[in-house]
Amino acid sequence: MAKGYQANRDRQEQLNSLGKTLGKRATFRCEWCDGTDDLRVWDYRPDAEPAEDTLALLCGPCRDLAGRKNCDVNRLRSIRNALWSDIPAVAEGAARVLARCREPWAREAIEESLIDERVKRELLR
């Protein structure tokens, strides 16, 4: 248990060390919806080494969306613009959340986005 605890603690320190950089990149706004409430680092690829491309600054409601299986379709519309980000954690993370809702407008937005074609294929199958 001590090793797992220490590994988690080390990862949290790595994430926190990138927090200021992410805040500046995002102009201290949510990178999905532009909100400002309860901003925190969101780890898009928790299995990878933390880096600016694998992390996003998200507000509480968007972090909640990222963690849910079923989402409020109206709330999802607020993250559609994130698909156009050149940061994988922002664009691909939002696309994964949108793909879960199976709405035609969400699928169309993903198809039109600039995210990696391999990720699009995976999400839209």
C-alpha positions in Angstrom: 0.0 0.0 0.0 2.8 2.4 0.7 4.2 2.1 -2.8 0.8 2.9 -4.4 0.2 5.8 -2.0 3.6 7.2 -2.8 3.2 6.8 -6.5 -0.2 8.6 -6.3 1.4 11.4 -4.3 4.2 11.8 -6.7 1.8 12.0 -9.6 -0.3 14.6 -7.8 2.9 16.6 -7.3 3.7 16.4 -11.0 0.1 17.5 -11.9 0.3 20.4 -9.5 3.7 21.5 -10.8 2.0 21.9 -14.3 -1.0 23.8 -12.8 0.3 27.3 -13.3 1.4 26.6 -16.9 -2.1 25.2 -17.7 -3.7 28.2 -16.0 -1.8 30.6 -18.1 -2.4 28.6 -21.3 -6.2 28.6 -20.5 -6.2 32.2 -19.3 -7.6 30.8 -16.0 -10.8 29.6 -17.7 -12.2 26.1 -18.3 -10.7 24.8 -21.5 -14.0 23.1 -22.4 -16.7 25.7 -21.6 -14.9 28.9 -20.6 -16.3 28.7 -17.1 -14.3 29.9 -14.0 -15.8 27.9 -11.1 -13.7 25.3 -9.3 -10.9 25.1 -11.9 -8.6 22.1 -11.5 -6.2 20.1 -13.6 -7.9 17.1 -15.4 -5.7 14.2 -16.3 -6.8 13.0 -19.8 -4.3 10.2 -19.9 -3.7 9.0 -16.3 -1.7 6.0 -17.7 0.8 8.3 -19.4 3.5 10.6 -18.0 1.8 14.0 -17.1 2.5 16.6 -19.8 0.8 19.7 -21.1 -0.7 17.8 -24.0 -2.3 15.2 -21.6 -3.8 17.7 -19.1 -6.6 20.2 -19.3 -7.8 22.9 -16.9 -11.5 22.1 -16.4 -14.2 23.6 -14.1 -16.1 21.4 -11.7 -19.1 20.9 -14.0 -16.9 19.8 -16.9 -14.9 17.4 -14.7 -18.2 16.0 -13.7 -19.2 15.5 -17.3 -15.9 13.8 -18.0 -16.6 11.3 -15.2 -20.2 10.4 -16.0 -21.6 7.7 -18.3 -24.8 9.6 -19.1 -24.8 13.3 -19.7 -27.2 16.1 -20.0 -27.4 16.9 -23.7 -27.9 20.6 -23.1 -24.8 20.7 -20.9 -22.8 19.0 -23.6 -23.5 21.7 -26.1 -21.3 24.0 -24.0 -18.2 21.9 -24.7 -18.6 21.5 -28.4 -16.1 24.4 -29.2 -13.4 22.5 -27.3 -13.2 20.1 -30.3 -11.3 22.8 -32.2 -8.4 23.0 -29.7 -5.0 21.9 -30.8 -4.4 20.4 -27.4 -5.2 16.7 -27.3 -6.4 16.6 -23.7 -8.9 19.4 -24.6 -10.2 18.3 -28.0 -10.0 14.5 -27.7 -11.3 14.6 -24.1 -14.3 16.6 -25.1 -14.9 14.4 -28.1 -14.9 11.3 -25.9 -17.6 12.9 -23.7 -19.6 14.0 -26.7 -19.5 10.6 -28.3 -21.2 9.0 -25.4 -24.4 11.0 -26.0 -25.0 9.5 -29.5 -26.8 12.7 -30.6 -26.5 13.4 -34.4 -25.2 17.0 -33.8 -22.4 15.7 -31.5 -21.3 13.0 -34.0 -21.3 15.6 -36.8 -19.2 18.0 -34.6 -16.7 15.2 -34.0 -16.5 14.3 -37.7 -15.8 18.0 -38.6 -13.2 18.5 -35.9 -9.5 18.5 -36.3 -8.8 15.7 -33.8 -6.7 12.7 -34.9 -8.5 10.5 -37.5 -7.7 7.4 -35.5 -9.5 8.8 -32.5 -12.4 9.9 -34.6 -12.8 6.3 -36.0 -12.6 4.9 -32.6 -15.3 7.2 -31.2 -17.7 7.1 -34.2 -17.8 3.3 -34.8 
